Amino acid sequence: MKRVDGWQWVLGFLLIAGIIFLFNPSFSSEIRLSAPNSPIYQDKMITTKTIGDLWDFDQNSYNTELSKKSFFEKEYQGKYANWEGMVRSVSTDLKLELDLRRYSYQPLIVSIQMNPSEYDKLKDLISGQSVKFQARILSYSLNGGTLQINMEDGTIIQ
């Protein structure tokens, strides 16, 4: 049996650790998805944060406003989210408003500027209907205990 030197152990360990890091999505809060034939993903940066992760923005959170802003910019802003909500309204300028309260312990409203190509899907939506969507996260605000997330480039996922 051949003896393994110390440097070979280190090299082997680094190789294995690198492979585990690359193939384990839990080491990162974002995933780049690419599906060339899918209009939904098209190489967009997708956040793995769920609706339930938004508790950090609750008015009762111990996080400071600066901490919340920094966290939002790092984990959400500019990234796409695949979430689900209940239809509140659809305006003629293709703005979809959803209530995500069912999926979060605090009042949570999402306002999405939808893509014009979604018109046929939007016109058939009714208040209270559950909808899965993908959209790019722009900003958030907390007004009277209700968290509002503003999004754009929205598509409905069937």
ROSE-4610 file (N, C-alpha, C; in Angstrom, 1 decimal, always signed):
// ROSE-4610
residu = [M/M/M/K/K/K/R/R/R/V/V/V/D/D/D/G/G/G/W/W/W/Q/Q/Q/W/W/W/V/V/V/L/L/L/G/G/G/F/F/F/L/L/L/L/L/L/I/I/I/A/A/A/G/G/G/I/I/I/I/I/I/F/F/F/L/L/L/F/F/F/N/N/N/P/P/P/S/S/S/F/F/F/S/S/S/S/S/S/E/E/E/I/I/I/R/R/R/L/L/L/S/S/S/A/A/A/P/P/P/N/N/N/S/S/S/P/P/P/I/I/I/Y/Y/Y/Q/Q/Q/D/D/D/K/K/K/M/M/M/I/I/I/T/T/T/T/T/T/K/K/K/T/T/T/I/I/I/G/G/G/D/D/D/L/L/L/W/W/W/D/D/D/F/F/F/D/D/D/Q/Q/Q/N/N/N/S/S/S/Y/Y/Y/N/N/N/T/T/T/E/E/E/L/L/L/S/S/S/K/K/K/K/K/K/S/S/S/F/F/F/F/F/F/E/E/E/K/K/K/E/E/E/Y/Y/Y/Q/Q/Q/G/G/G/K/K/K/Y/Y/Y/A/A/A/N/N/N/W/W/W/E/E/E/G/G/G/M/M/M/V/V/V/R/R/R/S/S/S/V/V/V/S/S/S/T/T/T/D/D/D/L/L/L/K/K/K/L/L/L/E/E/E/L/L/L/D/D/D/L/L/L/R/R/R/R/R/R/Y/Y/Y/S/S/S/Y/Y/Y/Q/Q/Q/P/P/P/L/L/L/I/I/I/V/V/V/S/S/S/I/I/I/Q/Q/Q/M/M/M/N/N/N/P/P/P/S/S/S/E/E/E/Y/Y/Y/D/D/D/K/K/K/L/L/L/K/K/K/D/D/D/L/L/L/I/I/I/S/S/S/G/G/G/Q/Q/Q/S/S/S/V/V/V/K/K/K/F/F/F/Q/Q/Q/A/A/A/R/R/R/I/I/I/L/L/L/S/S/S/Y/Y/Y/S/S/S/L/L/L/N/N/N/G/G/G/G/G/G/T/T/T/L/L/L/Q/Q/Q/I/I/I/N/N/N/M/M/M/E/E/E/D/D/D/G/G/G/T/T/T/I/I/I/I/I/I/Q/Q/Q]
num = [1/1/1/2/2/2/3/3/3/4/4/4/5/5/5/6/6/6/7/7/7/8/8/8/9/9/9/10/10/10/11/11/11/12/12/12/13/13/13/14/14/14/15/15/15/16/16/16/17/17/17/18/18/18/19/19/19/20/20/20/21/21/21/22/22/22/23/23/23/24/24/24/25/25/25/26/26/26/27/27/27/28/28/28/29/29/29/30/30/30/31/31/31/32/32/32/33/33/33/34/34/34/35/35/35/36/36/36/37/37/37/38/38/38/39/39/39/40/40/40/41/41/41/42/42/42/43/43/43/44/44/44/45/45/45/46/46/46/47/47/47/48/48/48/49/49/49/50/50/50/51/51/51/52/52/52/53/53/53/54/54/54/55/55/55/56/56/56/57/57/57/58/58/58/59/59/59/60/60/60/61/61/61/62/62/62/63/63/63/64/64/64/65/65/65/66/66/66/67/67/67/68/68/68/69/69/69/70/70/70/71/71/71/72/72/72/73/73/73/74/74/74/75/75/75/76/76/76/77/77/77/78/78/78/79/79/79/80/80/80/81/81/81/82/82/82/83/83/83/84/84/84/85/85/85/86/86/86/87/87/87/88/88/88/89/89/89/90/90/90/91/91/91/92/92/92/93/93/93/94/94/94/95/95/95/96/96/96/97/97/97/98/98/98/99/99/99/100/100/100/101/101/101/102/102/102/103/103/103/104/104/104/105/105/105/106/106/106/107/107/107/108/108/108/109/109/109/110/110/110/111/111/111/112/112/112/113/113/113/114/114/114/115/115/115/116/116/116/117/117/117/118/118/118/119/119/119/120/120/120/121/121/121/122/122/122/123/123/123/124/124/124/125/125/125/126/126/126/127/127/127/128/128/128/129/129/129/130/130/130/131/131/131/132/132/132/133/133/133/134/134/134/135/135/135/136/136/136/137/137/137/138/138/138/139/139/139/140/140/140/141/141/141/142/142/142/143/143/143/144/144/144/145/145/145/146/146/146/147/147/147/148/148/148/149/149/149/150/150/150/151/151/151/152/152/152/153/153/153/154/154/154/155/155/155/156/156/156/157/157/157/158/158/158]
x = [+0.8/+0.0/+0.9/+0.6/+1.4/+1.0/+2.0/+1.8/+1.4/+0.4/-0.1/+0.6/+1.2/+1.9/+0.9/+1.3/+0.4/-0.1/+0.7/+0.2/-0.9/-0.8/-1.8/-3.1/-3.1/-4.3/-5.0/-4.2/-4.7/-5.3/-4.6/-5.1/-6.4/-6.4/-7.7/-8.8/-8.6/-9.6/-10.1/-9.2/-9.7/-10.5/-10.1/-10.8/-12.3/-12.4/-13.7/-14.6/-14.0/-14.7/-15.2/-14.4/-14.8/-15.9/-15.9/-17.0/-18.3/-18.2/-19.4/-20.0/-19.1/-19.5/-20.2/-19.7/-20.2/-21.6/-21.8/-23.1/-24.1/-23.8/-24.8/-25.4/-26.7/-27.3/-27.5/-27.4/-27.7/-26.5/-25.4/-24.3/-24.5/-25.5/-25.8/-27.3/-27.6/-29.0/-29.6/-28.8/-29.4/-28.9/-29.6/-29.3/-29.5/-28.6/-28.8/-29.4/-30.6/-31.3/-31.3/-31.0/-31.0/-31.7/-32.8/-33.5/-33.8/-33.0/-33.1/-34.4/-35.2/-36.5/-37.7/-37.3/-38.3/-38.4/-39.5/-39.6/-39.5/-39.7/-39.8/-38.4/-37.5/-36.2/-35.1/-34.9/-34.0/-32.8/-32.1/-30.9/-31.1/-32.1/-32.4/-31.9/-31.5/-31.0/-32.2/-32.4/-33.6/-33.2/-33.9/-33.7/-34.3/-33.6/-34.2/-34.9/-35.0/-35.7/-37.2/-37.9/-39.3/-40.1/-41.3/-42.2/-42.0/-41.9/-41.7/-40.5/-39.5/-38.2/-38.4/-39.5/-39.7/-40.0/-40.0/-40.3/-39.3/-38.1/-37.1/-37.6/-38.6/-39.1/-40.4/-40.7/-41.9/-41.7/-42.7/-42.6/-42.1/-42.3/-41.9/-40.5/-39.9/-38.5/-37.5/-36.5/-35.5/-34.4/-34.6/-33.6/-33.8/-32.8/-32.9/-33.3/-33.7/-34.1/-32.9/-31.8/-30.6/-30.2/-30.4/-30.1/-31.1/-32.4/-33.4/-33.1/-32.7/-32.4/-31.2/-30.2/-29.0/-29.3/-30.1/-30.5/-31.4/-32.3/-33.2/-32.3/-31.4/-30.6/-29.7/-29.3/-28.4/-29.2/-30.3/-31.0/-32.2/-32.7/-34.0/-33.9/-33.4/-33.5/-32.8/-33.6/-33.0/-33.1/-33.5/-33.6/-35.0/-35.2/-36.5/-37.0/-38.3/-38.9/-40.0/-40.1/-41.2/-42.0/-43.1/-44.0/-45.4/-46.3/-47.7/-48.5/-49.6/-50.5/-51.9/-52.8/-54.2/-54.5/-55.2/-55.5/-56.3/-55.9/-56.7/-57.3/-56.5/-57.0/-56.0/-56.6/-55.8/-56.3/-55.3/-55.7/-55.6/-56.1/-56.1/-54.6/-53.8/-52.4/-51.5/-52.2/-51.6/-50.8/-51.2/-50.6/-51.5/-50.8/-51.5/-51.1/-52.1/-51.9/-52.4/-51.5/-51.7/-51.6/-52.4/-52.3/-51.5/-50.4/-49.7/-49.8/-50.8/-51.0/-51.2/-51.8/-52.0/-50.6/-49.6/-48.3/-47.3/-47.8/-46.9/-47.7/-47.1/-47.9/-48.3/-47.7/-48.0/-48.7/-49.5/-50.1/-49.0/-49.1/-48.1/-48.8/-48.5/-49.1/-48.0/-48.2/-47.2/-47.9/-47.3/-47.7/-46.8/-47.3/-46.4/-46.9/-45.9/-46.2/-45.9/-47.0/-46.9/-46.5/-45.9/-45.5/-46.8/-46.8/-48.0/-48.4/-47.4/-47.7/-48.6/-48.8/-49.6/-51.1/-51.4/-52.8/-53.9/-53.8/-54.8/-55.0/-53.9/-54.0/-54.6/-54.2/-54.7/-56.2/-56.7/-58.1/-59.1/-58.6/-59.4/-59.3/-58.4/-58.2/-59.4/-59.7/-60.8/-60.2/-60.8/-60.4/-60.5/-59.4/-59.3/-58.7/-58.5/-57.9/-56.4/-55.9/-54.5/-53.7/-52.6/-51.8/-50.3/-49.6/-48.2/-47.6/-46.5/-45.9/-44.4/-43.8/-42.4/-42.3/-41.5/-41.3/-40.0/-39.5/-38.3/-38.6/-37.9/-38.2/-37.5/-38.3/-37.8/-37.5/-38.6/-38.5/-39.5/-39.4/-40.4/-40.7/-41.9/-42.3/-43.1/-43.1/-43.9/-44.8/-46.1/-47.1/-48.1/-48.2/-49.2/-49.2/-48.1/-48.0/-48.2/-48.4/-48.5/-47.2/-46.6/-45.4/-45.8/-45.3/-45.6/-44.3/-44.4/-43.2/-43.6/-42.8/-43.1/-42.2/-42.8/-42.1/-42.4/-41.6/-41.8/-41.5/-41.7/-41.4/-42.1/-43.4/-44.1/-44.7/-44.6/-45.3/-46.0/-47.1/-47.9/-47.3/-47.1/-46.6/-47.7/-48.0/-49.1/-48.7]
y = [-1.2/+0.0/+1.2/+2.2/+3.4/+4.4/+5.1/+6.1/+7.4/+8.1/+9.4/+10.5/+11.4/+12.5/+13.6/+14.5/+15.5/+16.4/+16.8/+17.7/+17.1/+15.8/+15.1/+15.0/+14.9/+15.0/+16.3/+17.4/+18.8/+19.0/+18.6/+18.7/+17.9/+16.7/+15.9/+16.6/+17.1/+17.7/+19.0/+19.8/+21.0/+20.7/+19.6/+19.2/+18.7/+17.9/+17.4/+18.6/+19.5/+20.7/+21.5/+21.7/+22.6/+21.9/+20.7/+20.0/+20.1/+19.9/+20.0/+21.4/+22.4/+23.8/+24.2/+23.7/+24.0/+23.4/+22.2/+21.5/+21.6/+22.3/+22.5/+23.9/+24.0/+25.4/+26.0/+25.3/+25.9/+26.9/+26.8/+27.7/+29.1/+29.3/+30.5/+30.9/+32.2/+32.5/+32.8/+32.6/+32.8/+31.7/+31.5/+30.4/+31.0/+30.8/+31.3/+30.1/+30.3/+29.3/+29.6/+28.6/+28.8/+27.7/+28.0/+27.0/+27.6/+27.3/+28.0/+28.1/+27.0/+27.0/+27.5/+28.0/+28.5/+30.0/+30.7/+32.1/+32.6/+31.7/+32.1/+32.4/+31.5/+31.6/+32.4/+32.1/+32.9/+33.5/+32.7/+33.1/+34.3/+34.2/+35.3/+34.9/+35.9/+35.6/+35.4/+34.2/+33.9/+33.8/+34.5/+34.4/+33.1/+32.5/+31.3/+31.6/+32.9/+33.4/+33.2/+32.7/+32.4/+33.6/+33.6/+34.6/+34.6/+33.4/+33.3/+34.0/+34.1/+34.8/+36.3/+36.8/+38.3/+38.8/+37.9/+38.3/+39.3/+39.4/+40.4/+41.8/+42.0/+43.3/+43.7/+42.8/+43.0/+44.3/+45.0/+46.2/+45.8/+44.6/+44.2/+43.6/+43.6/+43.0/+43.9/+43.3/+44.0/+44.6/+44.3/+44.9/+46.4/+47.1/+48.5/+48.8/+50.0/+50.3/+50.1/+50.5/+50.4/+48.9/+48.1/+46.7/+46.0/+46.4/+45.9/+46.3/+47.5/+48.0/+47.3/+47.1/+46.4/+44.9/+44.3/+42.9/+42.8/+43.7/+43.7/+43.8/+44.8/+45.0/+43.8/+43.1/+41.9/+40.7/+40.4/+39.2/+39.2/+40.4/+40.5/+41.4/+42.7/+43.7/+43.3/+43.4/+43.1/+41.6/+40.8/+39.4/+39.0/+37.9/+37.4/+36.4/+36.4/+35.5/+34.7/+33.5/+32.6/+32.4/+33.1/+33.0/+32.8/+32.7/+32.5/+33.4/+33.9/+34.8/+34.8/+35.5/+35.6/+36.9/+36.9/+38.1/+39.0/+40.3/+41.4/+42.2/+42.6/+43.4/+43.3/+43.6/+43.8/+45.0/+46.0/+47.3/+47.2/+48.2/+48.3/+48.5/+49.1/+49.2/+48.0/+46.9/+45.6/+45.5/+46.2/+46.0/+45.0/+44.0/+42.9/+43.1/+43.1/+43.2/+41.9/+41.3/+40.1/+40.2/+39.4/+39.3/+38.0/+38.1/+36.9/+36.6/+37.2/+37.0/+35.5/+34.7/+33.3/+32.6/+33.1/+32.5/+33.1/+34.1/+34.8/+35.2/+35.3/+35.6/+37.1/+38.0/+39.4/+39.8/+40.9/+41.4/+41.7/+41.1/+41.2/+41.4/+42.5/+42.8/+42.9/+42.3/+42.4/+43.1/+44.1/+44.9/+44.6/+44.0/+43.6/+44.3/+45.0/+45.4/+44.3/+43.8/+42.6/+42.9/+41.9/+42.0/+42.1/+42.9/+43.0/+41.7/+40.8/+39.4/+38.6/+39.1/+38.3/+38.8/+39.7/+40.2/+39.2/+38.2/+37.1/+36.4/+36.1/+35.4/+36.4/+37.6/+38.6/+38.9/+38.9/+39.3/+38.3/+37.0/+36.0/+35.8/+36.5/+36.3/+36.9/+36.3/+36.8/+37.0/+37.9/+38.2/+37.0/+36.7/+35.6/+34.3/+34.4/+33.3/+33.2/+32.0/+31.7/+31.7/+32.5/+32.6/+32.4/+31.6/+31.5/+32.5/+33.2/+34.2/+34.2/+34.9/+35.2/+36.7/+37.4/+38.9/+39.3/+40.4/+41.0/+41.9/+41.8/+42.5/+43.9/+45.0/+46.3/+47.0/+47.0/+47.7/+47.2/+47.7/+47.3/+48.6/+48.5/+49.6/+48.9/+49.5/+49.0/+50.2/+50.0/+51.0/+50.5/+51.0/+50.5/+49.0/+48.4/+47.0/+46.1/+46.7/+45.9/+46.1/+45.0/+45.0/+45.0/+45.9/+45.9/+45.7/+44.8/+44.5/+44.9/+45.8/+46.2/+45.4/+45.0/+44.1/+44.5/+44.1/+44.3/+43.1/+43.2/+42.1/+40.8/+41.0/+39.8/+38.9/+37.6/+36.6/+35.6/+35.1/+34.1/+32.7/+31.9/+30.6/+29.6/+28.9/+27.9/+26.6]
z = [+0.0/+0.0/+0.0/-0.8/-1.0/+0.1/+0.7/+1.7/+1.1/+1.7/+1.2/+2.0/+1.3/+2.0/+2.5/+3.4/+3.9/+2.9/+1.9/+0.8/+0.0/-0.2/-1.0/-0.3/+1.1/+1.9/+1.7/+1.8/+1.7/+0.3/-0.7/-2.1/-2.3/-1.8/-1.9/-1.1/+0.1/+0.9/+0.1/-0.4/-1.1/-2.4/-3.0/-4.2/-3.9/-2.8/-2.4/-1.9/-1.1/-0.5/-1.7/-2.7/-3.8/-4.6/-4.8/-5.5/-4.7/-3.4/-2.5/-2.6/-2.5/-2.5/-3.9/-5.0/-6.3/-6.5/-6.0/-6.3/-5.1/-4.1/-3.0/-3.0/-3.5/-3.6/-2.2/-1.1/+0.2/+0.6/-0.1/+0.2/-0.4/-1.2/-1.9/-1.8/-1.7/-1.6/-3.0/-4.1/-5.4/-6.3/-7.4/-8.4/-9.7/-10.6/-12.0/-12.8/-13.3/-14.0/-15.5/-16.3/-17.7/-18.4/-19.0/-19.8/-21.2/-22.2/-23.5/-24.1/-23.9/-24.6/-23.7/-22.5/-21.6/-21.5/-21.8/-21.8/-20.3/-19.4/-18.0/-17.4/-17.6/-17.0/-17.7/-19.0/-19.8/-19.1/-18.4/-17.7/-16.7/-15.9/-14.9/-13.6/-12.8/-11.4/-10.5/-10.0/-9.2/-7.7/-6.9/-5.4/-4.9/-4.0/-3.3/-2.1/-1.8/-0.6/-0.8/+0.2/+0.1/+0.7/+0.5/+1.1/+2.6/+3.2/+4.7/+5.2/+4.3/+4.7/+4.9/+4.5/+4.6/+6.0/+7.0/+8.4/+8.8/+8.2/+8.6/+8.4/+7.6/+7.3/+8.2/+9.1/+9.9/+10.8/+11.1/+11.9/+13.4/+13.8/+15.1/+15.1/+13.9/+13.8/+14.6/+15.2/+15.9/+14.9/+13.7/+12.7/+12.5/+12.4/+12.1/+10.6/+10.3/+8.9/+8.0/+8.5/+7.6/+7.4/+8.4/+8.3/+7.3/+7.4/+6.5/+5.1/+4.9/+3.5/+2.9/+3.7/+3.3/+2.9/+3.8/+3.5/+2.3/+2.1/+0.9/-0.4/-0.4/-1.5/-1.9/-0.9/-1.1/-1.5/-0.9/-1.1/-2.1/-2.3/-3.1/-4.3/-4.1/-5.2/-6.5/-7.6/-8.9/-9.3/-8.3/-8.6/-8.9/-9.5/-9.8/-8.7/-8.5/-7.5/-8.2/-7.8/-8.2/-7.0/-6.8/-5.7/-6.1/-5.1/-5.3/-4.4/-4.9/-4.2/-4.6/-3.9/-4.2/-4.8/-6.0/-6.7/-5.9/-5.8/-5.2/-6.4/-7.4/-8.5/-9.7/-10.8/-12.0/-12.7/-12.9/-13.5/-15.0/-15.7/-17.1/-17.6/-16.8/-17.2/-16.9/-16.7/-16.5/-15.2/-14.2/-12.8/-12.0/-11.6/-10.9/-9.4/-8.6/-7.1/-6.5/-5.7/-5.0/-3.5/-2.8/-1.4/-1.0/-0.3/+0.0/+1.5/+2.2/+3.6/+3.9/+3.1/+3.3/+3.4/+2.8/+2.8/+3.7/+4.5/+5.4/+6.7/+7.8/+9.0/+9.1/+8.3/+8.3/+7.0/+7.1/+5.8/+4.8/+3.6/+2.6/+1.2/+0.6/-0.7/-1.7/-2.9/-4.0/-5.1/-5.6/-6.8/-7.9/-9.0/-10.2/-11.4/-12.1/-13.4/-14.4/-15.0/-15.8/-17.2/-17.9/-19.3/-20.1/-21.2/-22.1/-22.7/-22.9/-23.4/-22.5/-21.3/-20.3/-20.3/-21.2/-21.2/-21.2/-22.1/-22.2/-20.9/-20.2/-18.9/-17.8/-17.9/-16.8/-16.9/-18.1/-18.3/-17.8/-17.6/-17.1/-15.6/-14.9/-13.4/-12.7/-11.5/-10.7/-9.3/-8.5/-7.2/-6.3/-5.6/-4.7/-5.3/-6.6/-7.3/-7.0/-6.8/-6.5/-7.8/-7.8/-9.0/-8.7/-9.5/-9.4/-10.4/-10.0/-10.9/-10.7/-11.7/-11.6/-12.0/-11.2/-11.5/-10.8/-11.3/-10.8/-9.6/-8.5/-7.3/-7.4/-7.2/-7.3/-5.9/-5.1/-3.8/-2.8/-1.6/-0.6/+0.3/+0.9/+1.8/+2.9/+4.1/+5.2/+5.7/+5.4/+5.7/+6.7/+7.9/+8.8/+9.1/+9.1/+9.4/+8.2/+7.0/+5.8/+5.0/+4.6/+3.8/+2.4/+1.5/+0.1/-0.6/-1.6/-2.5/-3.9/-4.5/-5.8/-6.8/-7.9/-8.8/-10.3/-11.2/-12.6/-13.5/-14.8/-15.7/-15.3/-14.9/-14.4/-15.4/-15.1/-16.0/-15.1/-15.6/-14.8/-15.2/-14.2/-14.4/-14.3/-15.4/-15.4/-14.8]
